[in-house]
């Protein structure tokens, strides 16, 4: 006779294998209350954090990329302590950041005929230049 596995054990195993699963999806999948999902997720995350804790490597600033020195249509981003796309690059995965850059290039190209004209084309070119840089070009 097989031992019955508890719902909490199933949720725990699922969250361990899928740490990025949303609590809502987990609750729906296992038909359990959200407080239970949150409690188990907190427990699993602390176990993962404990298992992975290590001393981070020494900070090495990234070299300044050429596209970070330029700005089309003003200097409001360059005058900030941290440029928004530098912050976004550090917060996003490489895939997300690539999508952000591509999306902005497409936005400026799509609107150039009705809004910004050549300046929008230059802005799209700036995002494409940054895209080339982050992809090793």
MOKAZI-V627605 format. One record per backbone hydrogen bond with DSSP energy under -1.0 kcal/mol. CO is the residue of the C=O (numbers start at 1). NH is the residue of the N-H. Records with the same first field share a line. If there is no record, write none. Layout:
# MOKAZI-V627605
CO=NH + NH
This chain:
# MOKAZI-V627605
6=10
7=11
8=12
9=13
10=14
11=15
12=16
13=17
14=18
18=21
22=26
23=27
24=28
25=29
26=30
27=32
33=37
34=38
35=39
36=40
37=41
38=42
39=43
40=44
41=45
42=46
43=47
44=48
45=49
46=50
47=51
48=52
49=53
65=68
66=69
75=79
77=80
83=87
84=88
85=89
86=90
87=91
88=92
93=97
94=98
95=99
96=100
97=101
98=102
99=103
100=104
101=105
102=106
103=107
104=108
105=109
106=110
107=111
111=114 + 115
112=117
116=119
117=121
118=122
119=123
120=124
121=125
122=126
123=127
124=128
125=129
126=130
127=131
128=132
129=133
130=134
132=137
133=136
